[in-house]
């Protein structure tokens, strides 16, 4: 199974969407929305902003590895 490295993040505050390239060896705990400039943090139980707000979970989760 091939790992997807891009995910579209949707801001829960303003609905703005942006496609981003995910890091393969690190988690992103903070993400600033380009539109409203709110700082996104993972939801409780999620390891990163991609798992919480992205269309694709982060690479470690995709490959069934422990995330950060």
CHARMM internal coordinates of N, CA and C (Angstrom, degrees):
IC EDIT
DIST 1 N 1 CA 1.4596
DIST 1 CA 1 C 1.5360
ANGL 1 N 1 CA 1 C 109.09
DIST 1 C 2 N 1.2914
ANGL 1 CA 1 C 2 N 116.11
DIHE 1 N 1 CA 1 C 2 N 130.94
DIST 2 N 2 CA 1.4586
ANGL 1 C 2 N 2 CA 121.79
DIHE 1 CA 1 C 2 N 2 CA -179.12
DIST 2 CA 2 C 1.5228
ANGL 2 N 2 CA 2 C 110.28
DIHE 1 C 2 N 2 CA 2 C -86.14
DIST 2 C 3 N 1.3240
ANGL 2 CA 2 C 3 N 115.78
DIHE 2 N 2 CA 2 C 3 N 139.24
DIST 3 N 3 CA 1.4601
ANGL 2 C 3 N 3 CA 121.79
DIHE 2 CA 2 C 3 N 3 CA 179.77
DIST 3 CA 3 C 1.5226
ANGL 3 N 3 CA 3 C 109.50
DIHE 2 C 3 N 3 CA 3 C -84.25
DIST 3 C 4 N 1.3222
ANGL 3 CA 3 C 4 N 115.89
DIHE 3 N 3 CA 3 C 4 N 131.70
DIST 4 N 4 CA 1.4567
ANGL 3 C 4 N 4 CA 122.20
DIHE 3 CA 3 C 4 N 4 CA 176.22
DIST 4 CA 4 C 1.5198
ANGL 4 N 4 CA 4 C 108.40
DIHE 3 C 4 N 4 CA 4 C -85.78
DIST 4 C 5 N 1.3184
ANGL 4 CA 4 C 5 N 117.12
DIHE 4 N 4 CA 4 C 5 N 129.47
DIST 5 N 5 CA 1.4616
ANGL 4 C 5 N 5 CA 121.00
DIHE 4 CA 4 C 5 N 5 CA -176.45
DIST 5 CA 5 C 1.5229
ANGL 5 N 5 CA 5 C 114.39
DIHE 4 C 5 N 5 CA 5 C -104.59
DIST 5 C 6 N 1.3247
ANGL 5 CA 5 C 6 N 117.46
DIHE 5 N 5 CA 5 C 6 N -1.15
DIST 6 N 6 CA 1.4639
ANGL 5 C 6 N 6 CA 119.93
DIHE 5 CA 5 C 6 N 6 CA 177.04
DIST 6 CA 6 C 1.5249
ANGL 6 N 6 CA 6 C 109.61
DIHE 5 C 6 N 6 CA 6 C -117.67
DIST 6 C 7 N 1.3076
ANGL 6 CA 6 C 7 N 114.45
DIHE 6 N 6 CA 6 C 7 N 146.70
DIST 7 N 7 CA 1.4575
ANGL 6 C 7 N 7 CA 121.58
DIHE 6 CA 6 C 7 N 7 CA 179.12
DIST 7 CA 7 C 1.5218
ANGL 7 N 7 CA 7 C 107.65
DIHE 6 C 7 N 7 CA 7 C -147.83
DIST 7 C 8 N 1.3113
ANGL 7 CA 7 C 8 N 116.53
DIHE 7 N 7 CA 7 C 8 N 144.37
DIST 8 N 8 CA 1.4571
ANGL 7 C 8 N 8 CA 120.87
DIHE 7 CA 7 C 8 N 8 CA 176.82
DIST 8 CA 8 C 1.5183
ANGL 8 N 8 CA 8 C 108.57
DIHE 7 C 8 N 8 CA 8 C -97.44
DIST 8 C 9 N 1.3254
ANGL 8 CA 8 C 9 N 115.61
DIHE 8 N 8 CA 8 C 9 N 116.74
DIST 9 N 9 CA 1.4630
ANGL 8 C 9 N 9 CA 121.56
DIHE 8 CA 8 C 9 N 9 CA 178.75
DIST 9 CA 9 C 1.5235
ANGL 9 N 9 CA 9 C 108.72
DIHE 8 C 9 N 9 CA 9 C -88.65
DIST 9 C 10 N 1.3301
ANGL 9 CA 9 C 10 N 115.82
DIHE 9 N 9 CA 9 C 10 N 133.47
DIST 10 N 10 CA 1.4557
ANGL 9 C 10 N 10 CA 122.23
DIHE 9 CA 9 C 10 N 10 CA 175.94
DIST 10 CA 10 C 1.5191
ANGL 10 N 10 CA 10 C 108.43
DIHE 9 C 10 N 10 CA 10 C -112.45
DIST 10 C 11 N 1.3116
ANGL 10 CA 10 C 11 N 116.68
DIHE 10 N 10 CA 10 C 11 N 121.58
DIST 11 N 11 CA 1.4600
ANGL 10 C 11 N 11 CA 121.60
DIHE 10 CA 10 C 11 N 11 CA 179.48
DIST 11 CA 11 C 1.5300
ANGL 11 N 11 CA 11 C 109.36
DIHE 10 C 11 N 11 CA 11 C -70.20
DIST 11 C 12 N 1.3292
ANGL 11 CA 11 C 12 N 117.64
DIHE 11 N 11 CA 11 C 12 N 126.07
DIST 12 N 12 CA 1.4685
ANGL 11 C 12 N 12 CA 119.93
DIHE 11 CA 11 C 12 N 12 CA 179.19
DIST 12 CA 12 C 1.5299
ANGL 12 N 12 CA 12 C 113.22
DIHE 11 C 12 N 12 CA 12 C -73.59
DIST 12 C 13 N 1.3143
ANGL 12 CA 12 C 13 N 117.39
DIHE 12 N 12 CA 12 C 13 N -12.76
DIST 13 N 13 CA 1.4666
ANGL 12 C 13 N 13 CA 121.32
DIHE 12 CA 12 C 13 N 13 CA -178.89
DIST 13 CA 13 C 1.5261
ANGL 13 N 13 CA 13 C 112.45
DIHE 12 C 13 N 13 CA 13 C -87.12
DIST 13 C 14 N 1.3507
ANGL 13 CA 13 C 14 N 116.81
DIHE 13 N 13 CA 13 C 14 N -43.53
DIST 14 N 14 CA 1.4713
ANGL 13 C 14 N 14 CA 119.23
DIHE 13 CA 13 C 14 N 14 CA -174.86
DIST 14 CA 14 C 1.5306
ANGL 14 N 14 CA 14 C 113.47
DIHE 13 C 14 N 14 CA 14 C -123.30
DIST 14 C 15 N 1.3395
ANGL 14 CA 14 C 15 N 117.57
DIHE 14 N 14 CA 14 C 15 N -9.48
DIST 15 N 15 CA 1.4596
ANGL 14 C 15 N 15 CA 120.54
DIHE 14 CA 14 C 15 N 15 CA 178.35
DIST 15 CA 15 C 1.5198
ANGL 15 N 15 CA 15 C 114.88
DIHE 14 C 15 N 15 CA 15 C 85.21
DIST 15 C 16 N 1.3409
ANGL 15 CA 15 C 16 N 117.49
DIHE 15 N 15 CA 15 C 16 N -0.82
DIST 16 N 16 CA 1.4669
ANGL 15 C 16 N 16 CA 120.88
DIHE 15 CA 15 C 16 N 16 CA 179.45
DIST 16 CA 16 C 1.5274
ANGL 16 N 16 CA 16 C 110.19
DIHE 15 C 16 N 16 CA 16 C -61.88
DIST 16 C 17 N 1.3174
ANGL 16 CA 16 C 17 N 116.54
DIHE 16 N 16 CA 16 C 17 N 139.99
DIST 17 N 17 CA 1.4607
ANGL 16 C 17 N 17 CA 121.59
DIHE 16 CA 16 C 17 N 17 CA 179.53
DIST 17 CA 17 C 1.5189
ANGL 17 N 17 CA 17 C 110.13
DIHE 16 C 17 N 17 CA 17 C -120.50
DIST 17 C 18 N 1.3327
ANGL 17 CA 17 C 18 N 115.25
DIHE 17 N 17 CA 17 C 18 N 142.35
DIST 18 N 18 CA 1.4550
ANGL 17 C 18 N 18 CA 120.08
DIHE 17 CA 17 C 18 N 18 CA 177.09
DIST 18 CA 18 C 1.5210
ANGL 18 N 18 CA 18 C 108.85
DIHE 17 C 18 N 18 CA 18 C -148.86
DIST 18 C 19 N 1.3312
ANGL 18 CA 18 C 19 N 115.55
DIHE 18 N 18 CA 18 C 19 N 134.03
DIST 19 N 19 CA 1.4530
ANGL 18 C 19 N 19 CA 120.17
DIHE 18 CA 18 C 19 N 19 CA 176.37
DIST 19 CA 19 C 1.5253
ANGL 19 N 19 CA 19 C 108.87
DIHE 18 C 19 N 19 CA 19 C -81.57
DIST 19 C 20 N 1.3247
ANGL 19 CA 19 C 20 N 115.81
DIHE 19 N 19 CA 19 C 20 N 131.53
DIST 20 N 20 CA 1.4602
ANGL 19 C 20 N 20 CA 122.20
DIHE 19 CA 19 C 20 N 20 CA -178.18
DIST 20 CA 20 C 1.5235
ANGL 20 N 20 CA 20 C 109.96
DIHE 19 C 20 N 20 CA 20 C -129.31
DIST 20 C 21 N 1.3120
ANGL 20 CA 20 C 21 N 116.29
DIHE 20 N 20 CA 20 C 21 N 153.97
DIST 21 N 21 CA 1.4577
ANGL 20 C 21 N 21 CA 122.42
DIHE 20 CA 20 C 21 N 21 CA 172.85
DIST 21 CA 21 C 1.5248
ANGL 21 N 21 CA 21 C 107.43
DIHE 20 C 21 N 21 CA 21 C -92.33
DIST 21 C 22 N 1.3165
ANGL 21 CA 21 C 22 N 116.19
DIHE 21 N 21 CA 21 C 22 N 126.95
DIST 22 N 22 CA 1.4614
ANGL 21 C 22 N 22 CA 120.89
DIHE 21 CA 21 C 22 N 22 CA -177.37
DIST 22 CA 22 C 1.5207
ANGL 22 N 22 CA 22 C 111.08
DIHE 21 C 22 N 22 CA 22 C -86.03
DIST 22 C 23 N 1.3289
ANGL 22 CA 22 C 23 N 117.18
DIHE 22 N 22 CA 22 C 23 N 144.46
DIST 23 N 23 CA 1.4596
ANGL 22 C 23 N 23 CA 119.41
DIHE 22 CA 22 C 23 N 23 CA 173.67
DIST 23 CA 23 C 1.5282
ANGL 23 N 23 CA 23 C 109.11
DIHE 22 C 23 N 23 CA 23 C -70.17
DIST 23 C 24 N 1.3232
ANGL 23 CA 23 C 24 N 116.56
DIHE 23 N 23 CA 23 C 24 N 149.11
DIST 24 N 24 CA 1.4631
ANGL 23 C 24 N 24 CA 119.53
DIHE 23 CA 23 C 24 N 24 CA -178.03
DIST 24 CA 24 C 1.5195
ANGL 24 N 24 CA 24 C 112.94
DIHE 23 C 24 N 24 CA 24 C -93.69
DIST 24 C 25 N 1.3105
ANGL 24 CA 24 C 25 N 117.98
DIHE 24 N 24 CA 24 C 25 N -22.81
DIST 25 N 25 CA 1.4630
ANGL 24 C 25 N 25 CA 121.13
DIHE 24 CA 24 C 25 N 25 CA -174.67
DIST 25 CA 25 C 1.5260
ANGL 25 N 25 CA 25 C 113.48
DIHE 24 C 25 N 25 CA 25 C -120.85
DIST 25 C 26 N 1.3199
ANGL 25 CA 25 C 26 N 117.46
DIHE 25 N 25 CA 25 C 26 N 15.43
DIST 26 N 26 CA 1.4637
ANGL 25 C 26 N 26 CA 120.48
DIHE 25 CA 25 C 26 N 26 CA -179.09
DIST 26 CA 26 C 1.5189
ANGL 26 N 26 CA 26 C 109.28
DIHE 25 C 26 N 26 CA 26 C -151.29
DIST 26 C 27 N 1.3166
ANGL 26 CA 26 C 27 N 115.16
DIHE 26 N 26 CA 26 C 27 N 159.34
DIST 27 N 27 CA 1.4676
ANGL 26 C 27 N 27 CA 120.55
DIHE 26 CA 26 C 27 N 27 CA 176.26
DIST 27 CA 27 C 1.5256
ANGL 27 N 27 CA 27 C 108.91
DIHE 26 C 27 N 27 CA 27 C -103.17
DIST 27 C 28 N 1.3099
ANGL 27 CA 27 C 28 N 115.49
DIHE 27 N 27 CA 27 C 28 N 149.12
DIST 28 N 28 CA 1.4604
ANGL 27 C 28 N 28 CA 120.10
DIHE 27 CA 27 C 28 N 28 CA 174.26
DIST 28 CA 28 C 1.5196
ANGL 28 N 28 CA 28 C 107.35
DIHE 27 C 28 N 28 CA 28 C -105.29
DIST 28 C 29 N 1.3284
ANGL 28 CA 28 C 29 N 114.41
DIHE 28 N 28 CA 28 C 29 N 112.39
DIST 29 N 29 CA 1.4589
ANGL 28 C 29 N 29 CA 120.31
DIHE 28 CA 28 C 29 N 29 CA -179.22
DIST 29 CA 29 C 1.5230
ANGL 29 N 29 CA 29 C 112.17
DIHE 28 C 29 N 29 CA 29 C -89.04
DIST 29 C 30 N 1.3255
ANGL 29 CA 29 C 30 N 116.70
DIHE 29 N 29 CA 29 C 30 N -22.05
DIST 30 N 30 CA 1.4554
ANGL 29 C 30 N 30 CA 121.10
DIHE 29 CA 29 C 30 N 30 CA -178.84
DIST 30 CA 30 C 1.5185
ANGL 30 N 30 CA 30 C 109.02
DIHE 29 C 30 N 30 CA 30 C -130.40
DIST 30 C 31 N 1.3438
ANGL 30 CA 30 C 31 N 115.57
DIHE 30 N 30 CA 30 C 31 N 142.32
DIST 31 N 31 CA 1.4591
ANGL 30 C 31 N 31 CA 121.50
DIHE 30 CA 30 C 31 N 31 CA 178.53
DIST 31 CA 31 C 1.5205
ANGL 31 N 31 CA 31 C 106.98
DIHE 30 C 31 N 31 CA 31 C -146.44
DIST 31 C 32 N 1.3244
ANGL 31 CA 31 C 32 N 117.19
DIHE 31 N 31 CA 31 C 32 N 127.98
DIST 32 N 32 CA 1.4606
ANGL 31 C 32 N 32 CA 120.94
DIHE 31 CA 31 C 32 N 32 CA 178.29
DIST 32 CA 32 C 1.5186
ANGL 32 N 32 CA 32 C 109.82
DIHE 31 C 32 N 32 CA 32 C -96.10
DIST 32 C 33 N 1.3229
ANGL 32 CA 32 C 33 N 116.39
DIHE 32 N 32 CA 32 C 33 N 124.36
DIST 33 N 33 CA 1.4651
ANGL 32 C 33 N 33 CA 121.93
DIHE 32 CA 32 C 33 N 33 CA 177.29
DIST 33 CA 33 C 1.5285
ANGL 33 N 33 CA 33 C 108.51
DIHE 32 C 33 N 33 CA 33 C -64.96
DIST 33 C 34 N 1.3140
ANGL 33 CA 33 C 34 N 116.18
DIHE 33 N 33 CA 33 C 34 N 131.33
DIST 34 N 34 CA 1.4699
ANGL 33 C 34 N 34 CA 121.15
DIHE 33 CA 33 C 34 N 34 CA 179.66
DIST 34 CA 34 C 1.5182
ANGL 34 N 34 CA 34 C 112.90
DIHE 33 C 34 N 34 CA 34 C -69.41
DIST 34 C 35 N 1.3270
ANGL 34 CA 34 C 35 N 117.25
DIHE 34 N 34 CA 34 C 35 N -19.19
DIST 35 N 35 CA 1.4587
ANGL 34 C 35 N 35 CA 120.54
DIHE 34 CA 34 C 35 N 35 CA -175.97
DIST 35 CA 35 C 1.5304
ANGL 35 N 35 CA 35 C 112.66
DIHE 34 C 35 N 35 CA 35 C -94.87
DIST 35 C 36 N 1.3346
ANGL 35 CA 35 C 36 N 117.41
DIHE 35 N 35 CA 35 C 36 N -55.67
DIST 36 N 36 CA 1.4743
ANGL 35 C 36 N 36 CA 120.09
DIHE 35 CA 35 C 36 N 36 CA -176.25
DIST 36 CA 36 C 1.5287
ANGL 36 N 36 CA 36 C 112.97
DIHE 35 C 36 N 36 CA 36 C -100.89
DIST 36 C 37 N 1.3263
ANGL 36 CA 36 C 37 N 116.52
DIHE 36 N 36 CA 36 C 37 N -8.57
DIST 37 N 37 CA 1.4687
ANGL 36 C 37 N 37 CA 123.96
DIHE 36 CA 36 C 37 N 37 CA 177.13
DIST 37 CA 37 C 1.5267
ANGL 37 N 37 CA 37 C 114.35
DIHE 36 C 37 N 37 CA 37 C 65.97
DIST 37 C 38 N 1.3286
ANGL 37 CA 37 C 38 N 117.21
DIHE 37 N 37 CA 37 C 38 N 17.13
DIST 38 N 38 CA 1.4720
ANGL 37 C 38 N 38 CA 120.50
DIHE 37 CA 37 C 38 N 38 CA 172.79
DIST 38 CA 38 C 1.5241
ANGL 38 N 38 CA 38 C 108.15
DIHE 37 C 38 N 38 CA 38 C -72.65
DIST 38 C 39 N 1.3163
ANGL 38 CA 38 C 39 N 116.54
DIHE 38 N 38 CA 38 C 39 N 147.32
DIST 39 N 39 CA 1.4557
ANGL 38 C 39 N 39 CA 121.94
DIHE 38 CA 38 C 39 N 39 CA 177.33
DIST 39 CA 39 C 1.5269
ANGL 39 N 39 CA 39 C 108.07
DIHE 38 C 39 N 39 CA 39 C -92.62
DIST 39 C 40 N 1.3185
ANGL 39 CA 39 C 40 N 115.88
DIHE 39 N 39 CA 39 C 40 N 121.50
DIST 40 N 40 CA 1.4628
ANGL 39 C 40 N 40 CA 121.03
DIHE 39 CA 39 C 40 N 40 CA 178.14
DIST 40 CA 40 C 1.5146
ANGL 40 N 40 CA 40 C 108.93
DIHE 39 C 40 N 40 CA 40 C -91.76
DIST 40 C 41 N 1.3170
ANGL 40 CA 40 C 41 N 115.67
DIHE 40 N 40 CA 40 C 41 N 142.11
DIST 41 N 41 CA 1.4546
ANGL 40 C 41 N 41 CA 123.49
DIHE 40 CA 40 C 41 N 41 CA 175.21
DIST 41 CA 41 C 1.5197
ANGL 41 N 41 CA 41 C 107.59
DIHE 40 C 41 N 41 CA 41 C -127.77
DIST 41 C 42 N 1.3199
ANGL 41 CA 41 C 42 N 118.75
DIHE 41 N 41 CA 41 C 42 N 154.30
DIST 42 N 42 CA 1.4678
ANGL 41 C 42 N 42 CA 119.97
DIHE 41 CA 41 C 42 N 42 CA -179.53
DIST 42 CA 42 C 1.5301
ANGL 42 N 42 CA 42 C 111.42
DIHE 41 C 42 N 42 CA 42 C -60.15
DIST 42 C 43 N 1.3275
ANGL 42 CA 42 C 43 N 115.04
DIHE 42 N 42 CA 42 C 43 N 147.32
DIST 43 N 43 CA 1.4565
ANGL 42 C 43 N 43 CA 120.47
DIHE 42 CA 42 C 43 N 43 CA 173.16
DIST 43 CA 43 C 1.5245
ANGL 43 N 43 CA 43 C 108.27
DIHE 42 C 43 N 43 CA 43 C -70.20
DIST 43 C 44 N 1.3085
ANGL 43 CA 43 C 44 N 116.11
DIHE 43 N 43 CA 43 C 44 N 156.27
DIST 44 N 44 CA 1.4658
ANGL 43 C 44 N 44 CA 120.48
DIHE 43 CA 43 C 44 N 44 CA 179.21
DIST 44 CA 44 C 1.5215
ANGL 44 N 44 CA 44 C 109.76
DIHE 43 C 44 N 44 CA 44 C -56.33
DIST 44 C 45 N 1.3193
ANGL 44 CA 44 C 45 N 116.33
DIHE 44 N 44 CA 44 C 45 N 129.95
DIST 45 N 45 CA 1.4609
ANGL 44 C 45 N 45 CA 121.67
DIHE 44 CA 44 C 45 N 45 CA -179.75
DIST 45 CA 45 C 1.5170
ANGL 45 N 45 CA 45 C 113.79
DIHE 44 C 45 N 45 CA 45 C 94.58
DIST 45 C 46 N 1.3343
ANGL 45 CA 45 C 46 N 118.03
DIHE 45 N 45 CA 45 C 46 N -13.93
DIST 46 N 46 CA 1.4655
ANGL 45 C 46 N 46 CA 121.99
DIHE 45 CA 45 C 46 N 46 CA 177.56
DIST 46 CA 46 C 1.5283
ANGL 46 N 46 CA 46 C 109.18
DIHE 45 C 46 N 46 CA 46 C -98.17
DIST 46 C 47 N 1.3294
ANGL 46 CA 46 C 47 N 115.82
DIHE 46 N 46 CA 46 C 47 N 151.72
DIST 47 N 47 CA 1.4663
ANGL 46 C 47 N 47 CA 119.43
DIHE 46 CA 46 C 47 N 47 CA -176.37
DIST 47 CA 47 C 1.5247
ANGL 47 N 47 CA 47 C 113.24
DIHE 46 C 47 N 47 CA 47 C -88.61
DIST 47 C 48 N 1.3370
ANGL 47 CA 47 C 48 N 118.08
DIHE 47 N 47 CA 47 C 48 N -22.17
DIST 48 N 48 CA 1.4624
ANGL 47 C 48 N 48 CA 119.62
DIHE 47 CA 47 C 48 N 48 CA -175.89
DIST 48 CA 48 C 1.5294
ANGL 48 N 48 CA 48 C 110.48
DIHE 47 C 48 N 48 CA 48 C -157.85
DIST 48 C 49 N 1.3257
ANGL 48 CA 48 C 49 N 115.91
DIHE 48 N 48 CA 48 C 49 N 173.52
DIST 49 N 49 CA 1.4681
ANGL 48 C 49 N 49 CA 120.49
DIHE 48 CA 48 C 49 N 49 CA -178.60
DIST 49 CA 49 C 1.5303
ANGL 49 N 49 CA 49 C 112.20
DIHE 48 C 49 N 49 CA 49 C -67.30
DIST 49 C 50 N 1.3402
ANGL 49 CA 49 C 50 N 117.57
DIHE 49 N 49 CA 49 C 50 N -27.67
DIST 50 N 50 CA 1.4698
ANGL 49 C 50 N 50 CA 119.58
DIHE 49 CA 49 C 50 N 50 CA 178.98
DIST 50 CA 50 C 1.5233
ANGL 50 N 50 CA 50 C 110.85
DIHE 49 C 50 N 50 CA 50 C -69.05
DIST 50 C 51 N 1.3229
ANGL 50 CA 50 C 51 N 116.58
DIHE 50 N 50 CA 50 C 51 N -37.94
DIST 51 N 51 CA 1.4708
ANGL 50 C 51 N 51 CA 119.97
DIHE 50 CA 50 C 51 N 51 CA 178.30
DIST 51 CA 51 C 1.5276
ANGL 51 N 51 CA 51 C 111.06
DIHE 50 C 51 N 51 CA 51 C -70.39
DIST 51 C 52 N 1.3184
ANGL 51 CA 51 C 52 N 117.47
DIHE 51 N 51 CA 51 C 52 N -27.94
DIST 52 N 52 CA 1.4647
ANGL 51 C 52 N 52 CA 121.05
DIHE 51 CA 51 C 52 N 52 CA -179.80
DIST 52 CA 52 C 1.5231
ANGL 52 N 52 CA 52 C 113.90
DIHE 51 C 52 N 52 CA 52 C -87.04
DIST 52 C 53 N 1.3267
ANGL 52 CA 52 C 53 N 117.82
DIHE 52 N 52 CA 52 C 53 N -41.15
DIST 53 N 53 CA 1.4658
ANGL 52 C 53 N 53 CA 120.87
DIHE 52 CA 52 C 53 N 53 CA -170.07
DIST 53 CA 53 C 1.5285
ANGL 53 N 53 CA 53 C 114.30
DIHE 52 C 53 N 53 CA 53 C -124.84
DIST 53 C 54 N 1.3170
ANGL 53 CA 53 C 54 N 117.54
DIHE 53 N 53 CA 53 C 54 N 0.22
DIST 54 N 54 CA 1.4557
ANGL 53 C 54 N 54 CA 120.74
DIHE 53 CA 53 C 54 N 54 CA -177.32
DIST 54 CA 54 C 1.5144
ANGL 54 N 54 CA 54 C 113.38
DIHE 53 C 54 N 54 CA 54 C -95.01
DIST 54 C 55 N 1.3211
ANGL 54 CA 54 C 55 N 114.80
DIHE 54 N 54 CA 54 C 55 N 164.57
DIST 55 N 55 CA 1.4668
ANGL 54 C 55 N 55 CA 120.68
DIHE 54 CA 54 C 55 N 55 CA 177.10
DIST 55 CA 55 C 1.5190
ANGL 55 N 55 CA 55 C 111.42
DIHE 54 C 55 N 55 CA 55 C -80.90
DIST 55 C 56 N 1.3368
ANGL 55 CA 55 C 56 N 116.84
DIHE 55 N 55 CA 55 C 56 N -17.29
DIST 56 N 56 CA 1.4632
ANGL 55 C 56 N 56 CA 122.89
DIHE 55 CA 55 C 56 N 56 CA -179.67
DIST 56 CA 56 C 1.5284
ANGL 56 N 56 CA 56 C 107.35
DIHE 55 C 56 N 56 CA 56 C -133.69
DIST 56 C 57 N 1.3294
ANGL 56 CA 56 C 57 N 118.78
DIHE 56 N 56 CA 56 C 57 N 133.61
DIST 57 N 57 CA 1.4638
ANGL 56 C 57 N 57 CA 119.45
DIHE 56 CA 56 C 57 N 57 CA 176.53
DIST 57 CA 57 C 1.5241
ANGL 57 N 57 CA 57 C 111.56
DIHE 56 C 57 N 57 CA 57 C -67.52
DIST 57 C 58 N 1.3172
ANGL 57 CA 57 C 58 N 116.87
DIHE 57 N 57 CA 57 C 58 N 164.07
DIST 58 N 58 CA 1.4571
ANGL 57 C 58 N 58 CA 122.01
DIHE 57 CA 57 C 58 N 58 CA -177.21
DIST 58 CA 58 C 1.5333
ANGL 58 N 58 CA 58 C 111.76
DIHE 57 C 58 N 58 CA 58 C -62.69
DIST 58 C 59 N 1.3344
ANGL 58 CA 58 C 59 N 117.87
DIHE 58 N 58 CA 58 C 59 N 156.61
DIST 59 N 59 CA 1.4661
ANGL 58 C 59 N 59 CA 121.81
DIHE 58 CA 58 C 59 N 59 CA -177.59
DIST 59 CA 59 C 1.5319
ANGL 59 N 59 CA 59 C 115.30
DIHE 58 C 59 N 59 CA 59 C -53.33
DIST 59 C 60 N 1.3461
ANGL 59 CA 59 C 60 N 120.74
DIHE 59 N 59 CA 59 C 60 N -43.34
DIST 60 N 60 CA 1.4644
ANGL 59 C 60 N 60 CA 117.91
DIHE 59 CA 59 C 60 N 60 CA 178.49
DIST 60 CA 60 C 1.5328
ANGL 60 N 60 CA 60 C 113.28
DIHE 59 C 60 N 60 CA 60 C -60.55
DIST 60 C 61 N 1.3067
ANGL 60 CA 60 C 61 N 117.65
DIHE 60 N 60 CA 60 C 61 N -38.71
DIST 61 N 61 CA 1.4700
ANGL 60 C 61 N 61 CA 121.15
DIHE 60 CA 60 C 61 N 61 CA 178.66
DIST 61 CA 61 C 1.5253
ANGL 61 N 61 CA 61 C 110.09
DIHE 60 C 61 N 61 CA 61 C -68.54
DIST 61 C 62 N 1.3241
ANGL 61 CA 61 C 62 N 117.51
DIHE 61 N 61 CA 61 C 62 N -38.37
DIST 62 N 62 CA 1.4728
ANGL 61 C 62 N 62 CA 120.91
DIHE 61 CA 61 C 62 N 62 CA 178.16
DIST 62 CA 62 C 1.5255
ANGL 62 N 62 CA 62 C 111.67
DIHE 61 C 62 N 62 CA 62 C -60.36
DIST 62 C 63 N 1.3302
ANGL 62 CA 62 C 63 N 116.40
DIHE 62 N 62 CA 62 C 63 N -33.30
DIST 63 N 63 CA 1.4674
ANGL 62 C 63 N 63 CA 120.23
DIHE 62 CA 62 C 63 N 63 CA -176.85
DIST 63 CA 63 C 1.5315
ANGL 63 N 63 CA 63 C 112.43
DIHE 62 C 63 N 63 CA 63 C -100.02
DIST 63 C 64 N 1.3362
ANGL 63 CA 63 C 64 N 116.76
DIHE 63 N 63 CA 63 C 64 N 16.90
DIST 64 N 64 CA 1.4593
ANGL 63 C 64 N 64 CA 122.73
DIHE 63 CA 63 C 64 N 64 CA 177.75
DIST 64 CA 64 C 1.5189
ANGL 64 N 64 CA 64 C 113.96
DIHE 63 C 64 N 64 CA 64 C 59.37
DIST 64 C 65 N 1.3191
ANGL 64 CA 64 C 65 N 116.07
DIHE 64 N 64 CA 64 C 65 N 33.36
DIST 65 N 65 CA 1.4623
ANGL 64 C 65 N 65 CA 120.71
DIHE 64 CA 64 C 65 N 65 CA 175.87
DIST 65 CA 65 C 1.5255
ANGL 65 N 65 CA 65 C 108.85
DIHE 64 C 65 N 65 CA 65 C -104.56
DIST 65 C 66 N 1.3034
ANGL 65 CA 65 C 66 N 115.27
DIHE 65 N 65 CA 65 C 66 N 159.91
DIST 66 N 66 CA 1.4599
ANGL 65 C 66 N 66 CA 119.40
DIHE 65 CA 65 C 66 N 66 CA 176.18
DIST 66 CA 66 C 1.5199
ANGL 66 N 66 CA 66 C 108.34
DIHE 65 C 66 N 66 CA 66 C -68.44
DIST 66 C 67 N 1.2932
ANGL 66 CA 66 C 67 N 115.50
DIHE 66 N 66 CA 66 C 67 N 134.25
DIST 67 N 67 CA 1.4695
ANGL 66 C 67 N 67 CA 120.75
DIHE 66 CA 66 C 67 N 67 CA 179.82
DIST 67 CA 67 C 1.5131
ANGL 67 N 67 CA 67 C 109.52
DIHE 66 C 67 N 67 CA 67 C -94.32
DIST 67 C 68 N 1.2717
ANGL 67 CA 67 C 68 N 116.00
DIHE 67 N 67 CA 67 C 68 N 130.76
DIST 68 N 68 CA 1.4771
ANGL 67 C 68 N 68 CA 126.86
DIHE 67 CA 67 C 68 N 68 CA 176.56
DIST 68 CA 68 C 1.4950
ANGL 68 N 68 CA 68 C 112.15
DIHE 67 C 68 N 68 CA 68 C 16.73
END
COOR INIT
IC SEED 1 N 1 CA 1 C
IC BUILD
